[in-house]
Amino acid sequence: MKLDWERPGVVRATLKVQELAALVAGARLAAAALAAQSEEQAGELTRVLNGFDRSLAHLRPSPRASAAAASAPASADVEDFDPVVAAGA
């Protein structure tokens, strides 16, 4: 994982898919725990996760992943990506 300041208030993160999946899975667990106590407390985290989900739905597979998928008998599309499953949670 690599983090760099893009500009004040904006951090650029370079992550492996497994690292991103682990962070998102942890955020989903935290959001569920917060929502059980107070929906208001979970609001911001839920909004961030919803934004992530919308962005993920528009993400195109990487060229490398596309080449691997073309040679594989069956593959999952980006829309099928589940960070919780990918993280092994």
SVG drawing of the C-alpha trace seen along z (x, -y; Angstrom):
<svg xmlns="http://www.w3.org/2000/svg" viewBox="-31 -22 35 45">
<polyline fill="none" stroke="black" stroke-width="0.4" points="0.0,0.0 1.3,-3.4 -0.2,-6.8 0.8,-10.2 -0.5,-13.7 -2.2,-14.7 -3.0,-18.2 -4.2,-19.5 -7.0,-17.4 -6.7,-14.8 -4.6,-11.6 -3.9,-9.2 -3.9,-5.6 -2.2,-2.8 -3.5,0.6 -3.6,4.2 -7.1,5.5 -6.8,7.6 -5.8,4.5 -8.7,2.5 -11.1,5.4 -9.8,5.6 -10.3,1.9 -13.8,1.9 -14.8,5.1 -13.7,3.4 -15.6,0.3 -18.7,2.3 -18.4,4.1 -17.9,0.8 -20.9,-0.8 -23.1,2.1 -21.9,1.9 -22.5,-1.9 -25.9,-1.5 -26.9,0.9 -26.2,-1.8 -27.3,-4.9 -28.1,-5.3 -27.0,-8.9 -23.5,-7.8 -23.2,-5.5 -24.5,-8.1 -21.2,-9.5 -19.5,-6.1 -22.6,-4.7 -22.5,-7.6 -18.8,-6.9 -19.5,-3.2 -22.4,-4.0 -20.1,-6.3 -17.5,-3.5 -20.2,-1.1 -21.3,-3.6 -17.7,-4.1 -17.0,-0.3 -20.1,0.3 -18.5,-2.0 -15.0,-0.7 -13.7,1.1 -11.6,4.2 -7.9,3.6 -6.3,4.6 -4.4,7.3 -7.6,8.7 -9.4,8.5 -6.6,10.6 -6.8,13.2 -10.6,13.3 -10.5,13.8 -8.3,17.0 -10.3,18.3 -13.3,20.6 -15.4,18.6 -14.8,15.2 -16.5,12.6 -17.2,9.1 -16.3,6.0 -20.0,5.8 -19.6,9.2 -16.7,8.0 -17.6,8.3 -14.9,6.8 -16.2,8.7 -15.8,12.0 -12.5,11.0 -11.2,10.2 -12.2,13.6 -14.6,12.1"/>
</svg>
